[in-house]
């Protein structure tokens, strides 16, 4: 997820967006997760708004990816354990 500024002139808006690559193609689909509001108005209220929004987008991305990363880690741990067990059997057979 990332922060995007879209539109032009006084009609620019800030959005949280996400790109998803379409399988079997080189194309990607852009999904608007949330429209935050008018760019100029938000910056007038808080000059640090873009940095805060980028940090928020990063936090949300990490939260959304955490379950997937945990399952990948468990898979790799199981695979590593099985690999070590097969090596132990091979080593003990040689002795």
MDTraj code that builds the backbone (N, CA, C; nanometers):
import mdtraj as md
import numpy as np

residues = "UNK UNK UNK UNK UNK UNK UNK UNK UNK UNK UNK UNK UNK UNK UNK UNK UNK UNK UNK UNK UNK UNK UNK UNK UNK UNK UNK UNK UNK UNK UNK UNK UNK UNK UNK UNK UNK UNK UNK UNK UNK UNK UNK UNK UNK UNK UNK UNK UNK UNK UNK UNK UNK UNK UNK UNK UNK UNK UNK UNK UNK UNK UNK UNK UNK UNK UNK UNK UNK UNK UNK UNK UNK UNK UNK UNK UNK UNK UNK UNK UNK UNK UNK UNK UNK UNK UNK UNK UNK UNK UNK UNK UNK UNK UNK".split()
xyz = np.array([
    [0.0852, -0.1164, 0.0000],
    [0.0000, 0.0000, 0.0000],
    [0.0900, 0.1230, 0.0000],
    [0.0429, 0.2257, -0.0656],
    [0.1204, 0.3495, -0.0720],
    [0.0257, 0.4687, -0.0763],
    [0.0839, 0.5870, -0.0582],
    [0.0071, 0.7114, -0.0612],
    [0.0242, 0.7730, -0.1990],
    [-0.0867, 0.8086, -0.2624],
    [-0.0832, 0.8694, -0.3953],
    [-0.1579, 1.0017, -0.3930],
    [-0.1082, 1.0955, -0.4738],
    [-0.1767, 1.2235, -0.4930],
    [-0.2297, 1.2212, -0.6360],
    [-0.3614, 1.2317, -0.6498],
    [-0.4228, 1.2236, -0.7817],
    [-0.5018, 1.3500, -0.8108],
    [-0.5390, 1.3673, -0.9355],
    [-0.6141, 1.4858, -0.9746],
    [-0.5195, 1.5964, -1.0164],
    [-0.5753, 1.7150, -1.0363],
    [-0.4923, 1.8281, -1.0757],
    [-0.5465, 1.9568, -1.0152],
    [-0.4576, 2.0547, -1.0046],
    [-0.4962, 2.1856, -0.9518],
    [-0.5508, 2.1780, -0.8110],
    [-0.6591, 2.2506, -0.7888],
    [-0.7174, 2.2526, -0.6543],
    [-0.8013, 2.1283, -0.6260],
    [-0.8093, 2.0372, -0.7223],
    [-0.8892, 1.9154, -0.7058],
    [-0.8033, 1.7917, -0.6756],
    [-0.6781, 1.8150, -0.6351],
    [-0.5915, 1.7011, -0.6009],
    [-0.6380, 1.6389, -0.4698],
    [-0.6350, 1.5061, -0.4661],
    [-0.6731, 1.4333, -0.3445],
    [-0.5635, 1.3344, -0.3077],
    [-0.5610, 1.2980, -0.1804],
    [-0.4667, 1.1996, -0.1293],
    [-0.5424, 1.0681, -0.1132],
    [-0.4794, 0.9593, -0.1610],
    [-0.5426, 0.8278, -0.1523],
    [-0.4423, 0.7240, -0.1030],
    [-0.4950, 0.6223, -0.0334],
    [-0.4191, 0.5009, -0.0074],
    [-0.4505, 0.4095, -0.1246],
    [-0.3457, 0.3566, -0.1895],
    [-0.3636, 0.2699, -0.3052],
    [-0.2821, 0.1431, -0.2897],
    [-0.3198, 0.0465, -0.3712],
    [-0.2480, -0.0800, -0.3723],
    [-0.2427, -0.1302, -0.5153],
    [-0.1280, -0.1802, -0.5579],
    [-0.1119, -0.2377, -0.6910],
    [-0.1103, -0.3892, -0.6796],
    [-0.1819, -0.4554, -0.7697],
    [-0.1834, -0.6008, -0.7752],
    [-0.1500, -0.6408, -0.9179],
    [-0.0483, -0.7251, -0.9324],
    [-0.0102, -0.7708, -1.0660],
    [-0.1115, -0.8747, -1.1136],
    [-0.1563, -0.8600, -1.2371],
    [-0.2529, -0.9529, -1.2947],
    [-0.1781, -1.0773, -1.3433],
    [-0.2185, -1.1967, -1.2972],
    [-0.1485, -1.3203, -1.3348],
    [-0.1446, -1.3406, -1.4862],
    [-0.0297, -1.3846, -1.5346],
    [-0.0158, -1.4152, -1.6760],
    [0.0036, -1.2940, -1.7652],
    [0.0135, -1.1756, -1.7061],
    [0.0340, -1.0540, -1.7852],
    [0.1435, -0.9701, -1.7204],
    [0.1796, -0.8642, -1.7885],
    [0.2742, -0.7690, -1.7301],
    [0.1998, -0.6485, -1.6736],
    [0.0675, -0.6569, -1.6731],
    [-0.0158, -0.5456, -1.6282],
    [-0.0416, -0.5538, -1.4782],
    [-0.0781, -0.4395, -1.4223],
    [-0.1160, -0.4364, -1.2822],
    [-0.2471, -0.3607, -1.2672],
    [-0.3189, -0.3935, -1.1612],
    [-0.4455, -0.3278, -1.1329],
    [-0.4254, -0.2401, -1.0100],
    [-0.4667, -0.1158, -1.0189],
    [-0.4565, -0.0229, -0.9067],
    [-0.5902, -0.0209, -0.8351],
    [-0.5852, -0.0437, -0.7041],
    [-0.7056, -0.0417, -0.6220],
    [-0.6943, 0.0717, -0.5222],
    [-0.7956, 0.1572, -0.5179],
    [-0.7997, 0.2644, -0.4182],
    [-0.8546, 0.2041, -0.2896],
    [-0.7736, 0.2057, -0.1862],
    [-0.8142, 0.1512, -0.0570],
    [-0.8985, 0.2542, 0.0186],
    [-0.8510, 0.3790, 0.0155],
    [-0.9237, 0.4851, 0.0856],
    [-0.8835, 0.6200, 0.0284],
    [-0.9803, 0.7084, 0.0089],
    [-0.9519, 0.8469, -0.0282],
    [-0.9493, 0.9276, 0.1003],
    [-0.8354, 0.9905, 0.1269],
    [-0.8143, 1.0624, 0.2525],
    [-0.8811, 1.2000, 0.2490],
    [-0.8599, 1.2737, 0.1407],
    [-0.9201, 1.4063, 0.1301],
    [-0.8408, 1.4975, 0.0392],
    [-0.8791, 1.6237, 0.0366],
    [-0.8179, 1.7244, -0.0485],
    [-0.6744, 1.7522, -0.0045],
    [-0.5817, 1.7430, -0.0995],
    [-0.4388, 1.7581, -0.0729],
    [-0.4045, 1.8929, -0.0086],
    [-0.4501, 2.0010, -0.0694],
    [-0.4159, 2.1345, -0.0191],
    [-0.4733, 2.1585, 0.1207],
    [-0.5971, 2.1154, 0.1430],
    [-0.6622, 2.1347, 0.2719],
    [-0.5903, 2.0566, 0.3832],
    [-0.5526, 1.9352, 0.3518],
    [-0.4842, 1.8520, 0.4510],
    [-0.3473, 1.9097, 0.4842],
    [-0.2731, 1.9521, 0.3824],
    [-0.1407, 2.0106, 0.4079],
    [-0.1506, 2.1442, 0.4812],
    [-0.2566, 2.2209, 0.4566],
    [-0.2753, 2.3475, 0.5281],
    [-0.2982, 2.3217, 0.6773],
    [-0.3704, 2.2137, 0.7092],
    [-0.3974, 2.1790, 0.8485],
    [-0.2758, 2.1190, 0.9172],
    [-0.1975, 2.0378, 0.8442],
    [-0.0822, 1.9700, 0.9022],
    [0.0264, 1.9540, 0.7966],
    [0.1323, 2.0357, 0.8022],
    [0.2396, 2.0279, 0.7026],
    [0.3113, 1.8918, 0.6994],
    [0.3060, 1.8168, 0.8095],
    [0.3705, 1.6855, 0.8165],
    [0.2751, 1.5721, 0.7789],
    [0.1608, 1.6041, 0.7229],
    [0.0569, 1.5048, 0.6957],
    [0.1054, 1.3937, 0.6029],
    [0.1825, 1.4267, 0.5006],
    [0.2266, 1.3238, 0.4053],
    [0.3158, 1.2207, 0.4732],
    [0.4070, 1.2650, 0.5572],
    [0.4937, 1.1702, 0.6285],
    [0.4119, 1.0815, 0.7215],
    [0.3150, 1.1406, 0.7896],
    [0.2280, 1.0637, 0.8798],
    [0.1455, 0.9619, 0.8018],
    [0.0946, 1.0027, 0.6856],
    [0.0150, 0.9118, 0.6035],
    [0.1003, 0.7984, 0.5464],
    [0.2235, 0.8300, 0.5077],
    [0.3134, 0.7248, 0.4589],
    [0.3421, 0.6229, 0.5689],
    [0.3632, 0.6726, 0.6914],
    [0.3865, 0.5823, 0.8044],
    [0.2630, 0.4962, 0.8314],
    [0.1463, 0.5561, 0.8200],
    [0.0208, 0.4820, 0.8398],
    [0.0029, 0.3748, 0.7321],
    [0.0328, 0.4088, 0.6077],
    [0.0222, 0.3112, 0.4986],
    [0.1183, 0.1949, 0.5216],
    [0.2383, 0.2244, 0.5678],
    [0.3362, 0.1198, 0.5972],
    [0.2867, 0.0294, 0.7099],
    [0.2311, 0.0887, 0.8150],
    [0.1806, 0.0117, 0.9290],
    [0.0665, -0.0808, 0.8853],
    [-0.0256, -0.0274, 0.8058],
    [-0.1395, -0.1073, 0.7591],
    [-0.0901, -0.2234, 0.6718],
    [0.0055, -0.1954, 0.5850],
    [0.0613, -0.2997, 0.4986],
    [0.1245, -0.4101, 0.5815],
    [0.2019, -0.3714, 0.6819],
    [0.2668, -0.4705, 0.7676],
    [0.1636, -0.5540, 0.8431],
    [0.0576, -0.4906, 0.8915],
    [-0.0480, -0.5647, 0.9614],
    [-0.1184, -0.6628, 0.8684],
    [-0.1428, -0.6204, 0.7458],
    [-0.2120, -0.7064, 0.6497],
    [-0.1234, -0.8225, 0.6064],
    [0.0070, -0.8001, 0.5992],
    [0.0996, -0.9038, 0.5535],
    [0.1458, -0.9958, 0.6659],
    [0.1246, -0.9586, 0.7902],
    [0.1746, -1.0375, 0.9021],
    [0.1254, -1.1815, 0.9002],
    [-0.0049, -1.2105, 0.8840],
    [-0.0479, -1.3503, 0.8813],
    [0.0189, -1.4311, 0.7693],
    [0.0361, -1.3700, 0.6532],
    [0.1008, -1.4387, 0.5425],
    [0.2471, -1.4668, 0.5756],
    [0.3163, -1.3697, 0.6330],
    [0.4563, -1.3889, 0.6685],
    [0.4729, -1.4952, 0.7762],
    [0.3790, -1.5002, 0.8705],
    [0.3851, -1.6016, 0.9745],
    [0.3671, -1.7407, 0.9153],
    [0.2747, -1.7569, 0.8215],
    [0.2536, -1.8889, 0.7612],
    [0.3741, -1.9303, 0.6770],
    [0.4373, -1.8363, 0.6083],
    [0.5579, -1.8678, 0.5308],
    [0.6696, -1.9107, 0.6256],
    [0.6836, -1.8407, 0.7366],
    [0.7864, -1.8752, 0.8349],
    [0.7635, -2.0157, 0.8906],
    [0.6395, -2.0498, 0.9255],
    [0.6083, -2.1839, 0.9757],
    [0.6423, -2.2897, 0.8707],
    [0.6067, -2.2628, 0.7449],
    [0.6367, -2.3561, 0.6364],
    [0.7875, -2.3780, 0.6254],
    [0.8644, -2.2687, 0.6287],
    [1.0096, -2.2806, 0.6163],
    [1.0705, -2.3545, 0.7353],
    [1.0150, -2.3322, 0.8535],
    [1.0646, -2.4020, 0.9719],
    [1.0377, -2.5519, 0.9611],
    [0.9161, -2.5900, 0.9172],
    [0.8836, -2.7319, 0.9005],
    [0.9739, -2.7955, 0.7951],
    [0.9942, -2.7234, 0.6872],
    [1.0772, -2.7745, 0.5781],
    [1.2211, -2.7928, 0.6246],
    [1.2714, -2.6971, 0.7004],
    [1.4070, -2.7050, 0.7531],
    [1.4211, -2.8230, 0.8481],
    [1.3202, -2.8439, 0.9310],
    [1.3214, -2.9542, 1.0259],
    [1.3228, -3.0881, 0.9519],
    [1.2399, -3.1041, 0.8494],
    [1.2360, -3.2267, 0.7704],
    [1.3691, -3.2504, 0.7001],
    [1.4296, -3.1418, 0.6505],
    [1.5581, -3.1515, 0.5806],
    [1.6661, -3.2001, 0.6773],
    [1.6679, -3.1454, 0.7999],
    [1.7652, -3.1882, 0.9001],
    [1.7445, -3.3337, 0.9381],
    [1.6183, -3.3758, 0.9500],
    [1.5893, -3.5148, 0.9867],
    [1.6390, -3.6096, 0.8780],
    [1.6205, -3.5745, 0.7519],
    [1.6663, -3.6613, 0.6433],
    [1.8185, -3.6651, 0.6387],
    [1.8850, -3.5564, 0.6715],
    [2.0297, -3.5551, 0.6771],
    [2.0805, -3.6420, 0.7915],
    [2.0133, -3.6386, 0.9062],
    [2.0512, -3.7202, 1.0213],
    [2.0437, -3.8684, 0.9865],
    [1.9377, -3.9090, 0.9153],
    [1.9222, -4.0489, 0.8761],
    [2.0320, -4.0886, 0.7776],
    [2.0663, -4.0027, 0.6854],
    [2.1694, -4.0317, 0.5873],
    [2.3042, -4.0435, 0.6563],
    [2.3327, -3.9560, 0.7494],
    [2.4607, -3.9576, 0.8217],
    [2.4709, -4.0819, 0.9088],
    [2.3643, -4.1200, 0.9775],
    [2.3673, -4.2386, 1.0644],
    [2.3774, -4.3663, 0.9818],
    [2.3237, -4.3684, 0.8611],
    [2.3325, -4.4856, 0.7741],
    [2.4771, -4.5076, 0.7267],
    [2.5523, -4.3999, 0.7115],
    [2.6891, -4.4085, 0.6632],
    [2.7849, -4.4602, 0.7710],
    [2.7504, -4.4452, 0.8958],
    [2.8429, -4.4834, 1.0036],
    [2.8390, -4.6253, 1.0339],
])
top = md.Topology()
chain = top.add_chain()
for i, resn in enumerate(residues, 1):
    res = top.add_residue(resn, chain, resSeq=i)
    for name in ("N", "CA", "C"):
        top.add_atom(name, md.element.get_by_symbol(name[0]), res)
traj = md.Trajectory(xyz[None], top)
